Amino acid sequence: MLAGAIASVSGFGIGSLLTPLLMLSMPTAHAVAVLAIPHALATIIRWLRLRSDVHLPTFRQFGIASAVGGLAGALLQSRLGSSVLTLVLAALLLLAGTSELARRPVPLPETPFWRLTGGILSGVFGGLVGNQGGIRAAALLGFRLQPRQIVATATASALLVDAARVPIYLLSAGPVIRGNTHLWLIASLGVTIGTFVGVPILGRIPNAVYRRLVGGLLVLLGISLFAAAL
């Protein structure tokens, strides 16, 4: 429930919170596969609630590029993934988060070039490290979007990734998913409740408060990645 609510407010959080939890009792690859279904379900619900707030110019350029880059990075993860990349991503998240907390955000030019470049780089990097949501949200904070637009655009991008990866997990890790039906059913129920709770809260958060809130979450995620890498 907490993960679903946080994702509804920030655009990321389900994988960041629940994957380490499941990793206490199963390998990382199994945890990712089991959580693919709850993650996709929450993303669909969140998109349905926020689809009218998707910032189409940003989604068509940054969002689609981010989704394509994320899938490419995920495919290359076994070859190029390393603790060094995780440390670099953690540093980027800490930089983005602290700049928001200090009210010194780094704005990105709202041009097709920067949207495409930011989308591809954040997607590939997130896919390589295995944490796409946080770096996607950090990049979207650089554009001049309202809170609901940030979450809706991030959600629409994540939906493309889920649509591509869930069938792959069902084929490649079907026995693991079937053997842990009780886990993904419970997780699905929790993230669904959390999503319905979180989306109304999002609409009540002023822009300045929202940016500091997401900045704090990015700092926490960066610290957790540092700990995991070390």
Secondary structure, DSSP 8 states (H G I E B T S, - for coil): -HHHHHHHHHS--HHHHHHHHHTTTS-HHHHHHHHHHHHHHHHHHHHHHHGGG--HHHIIIIIHHHHHHHHHHHHHHHHH--HHHHHHHHHHHHHHHHHHHTT-------SHHHHHHHHHHHHHHHHHHT-HHHHHHHHHTTS---HHHHHHHHHHHHHHHHHHHHHHHHHHSHHHHHHTHHHHHHHHHHHHHHHHHHHHHHTTS-HHHHHHHHHHHHHHHHHHHHHHH-
